[in-house]
């Protein structure tokens, strides 16, 4: 077969395949021919797993623990932060400095994190890291809710 004939055969074959796909002929043929298909697994029927579920649950535990230390509800803490107050200001009204607040936060947070470890949401090492960071002065919302400015663009995915 000469090279021109080979190119013509490939072109016609590709064109025929494209036409059949656009008309759905290939799909109809595929449905008519029984083929073994794997049975669906339990995970195929469930929604996609949440990649950041552990982070959100740790955040919730910290937030609720901060509210407990301040002797207010989590909803009230949320409203106070939305209105521009900071954890530092709220702690000062309770007579606590940063070190005292951090120590009390660790005490309130530890059982919540242990519960997350027990339910295999996070590891013991992750819980210890969170407690260590807080005991070394990293307190979420200590300076309030971080706001984006025009100079700092929104993060991209």
Buried (B, 14 or more C-beta within 10 A) or exposed (E): EEEEEEEEEEEEEEEEEEEBEEEEEEEEEEEEEEEEEEEEEEEEEEEEEEEEEBEEBBEEBBBBBBBBBBEBEBEEBBEBBEEEBBBBEBBEEEEBEBEEBBEBBBEBBBEBBEEBBEEEBBEEEBBEEBBEEBBEEEBBBBEBEEEEEEEEEEEEE
